[in-house]
Amino acid sequence: MEEQKDLYLISLGERLRLLRSRRGLTRKGLAKLANVSERHLANVESGSSNASVQFLRQLTGVLNCTLAEMIGEVAPENRSS
């Protein structure tokens, strides 16, 4: 029996993909720039894995967004890199 994914994790993954695509980055490119595992990034984007605050902070630095934007507390802004 397959475990049901957490809706919060799915939503986080969707926002992460949106922010990444707005910056024109591939998953591999973002992982390299943020110095994180591409596999873990893929799992977070798919809602299969939870992400630590440290992991998310590494991504926010590259994606030029706030942690609040990434986790959905505020709407993502259109910022130039």
Residue pairs with C-beta under 8 A, 6 or more apart in sequence:
5 47
5 48
6 47
9 44
9 47
9 48
9 49
9 50
10 47
11 47
11 72
12 44
12 47
12 51
12 70
12 71
12 72
13 44
13 45
13 46
13 47
15 69
15 70
15 71
15 72
15 76
16 41
16 44
16 45
16 59
16 70
17 45
18 76
19 63
19 65
19 69
19 70
19 76
20 26
20 27
20 30
20 45
20 63
22 76
22 78
23 30
23 62
23 63
23 64
23 81
25 33
25 62
25 63
27 38
27 41
27 42
27 45
28 38
30 41
30 59
30 62
30 63
31 37
31 38
31 41
32 38
33 62
34 41
34 58
34 59
34 61
34 62
35 58
36 55
36 58
36 59
40 49
40 51
40 55
41 59
43 49
44 50
44 51
44 55
53 67
56 67
56 70
56 71
57 67
59 70
60 66
60 67
60 69
60 70
63 70
64 79
64 81
65 76
65 77
65 79
66 74
68 74
69 75
69 76
69 77
